[in-house]
C-alpha cells in the first residue's frame, strides 16, 4: 500500500462521479457492454435520486452482467475514457502537499481506482471508500486505507473511520457531493458540524437537504435548477483548482 503522511491537519471526503469527474460509476460496464448503457444510466439516476437503494442498484446490475469486469477490460476503459474535471489532479496533489487528507468516497468500484492509481492517472490518495463489486489483487499503488461501501449511508461512516484514525476533528472535515446519493453523507456531516460543499449540485441533493433542514455551506461549479439539463461542456470549463481557497478558508478558521 502507498505510504501515508500521518500528520494531517484537515480532510476532504469527496464523491467522484459527476462531482470531480464527468463519468458515472457504471461507465466501465457500459464501455465493455454497450448494449447495457441505457439500463445502467437509468439505474444510476434511480439511486442518486434516492428512489432505490445502492444495494438494490448493484443487485440489478449483477443480474445484468454475464461476468465481472477483468483487469484488462478495466484498463481498456481507462485508456479510452478516463478524464476528470479541470484541475482535479492539481487539487488532490495540493491537498497532500498542504497536509490535507484527500479521501475519494464513491459508489464506483474499488477496482476502478486500483487501476487508476496503478496507471498513475491520478496523484495518490491516502484513503478510498468504494463499492466492492469489482476488486483486484492488492498493489503497492493502492491507497493505504480501502473501505467497502455497500449503501450510500456508508459514506459518512467511512469518512468518520478515517478521520478518527488520523485524529482529524469534525470541524476540519470538508464533504463534497453532487446528488441525492450524497444526501446521507451530507446529513451525517451536518450532525458532526463538518463543512458541506455541493459540486455540480443536482436538484436531488438540494431537495434532500432542504427536506431535512441541512444547510449546504457552499456551491461550486453549476448549481442545477429544476428542469435544467446537464451542461457537460460548461462543467468541463470549471477549474477545480479554485476550490483551494475555499478549503483554506474553512480549515484555517
Buried (B, 14 or more C-beta within 10 A) or exposed (E): BEEBEEEBBBBBBBBBBBBBBBBBBBBBBBBBBEEBBEBBBEBBBBBBBBEBBBEBBBEBBEEBBEEBBEBEBBBBBBEEEBEBBBBBBBBBBBBBEBEBBBBBBBBBBBBBBBBBBBBEBBBBBBBBBBBBBBBBEEEEBBBBBBBEBBBBBBBBBBBBBBBEBBEBEBBBBBBBBBBBBBBBBBBBBBEBEBBBBBBBBBBBBBBBBEEEEBEBBBEBBBBBEEEEEEEEEEBEEBEBBEBBEBBEEBBEE
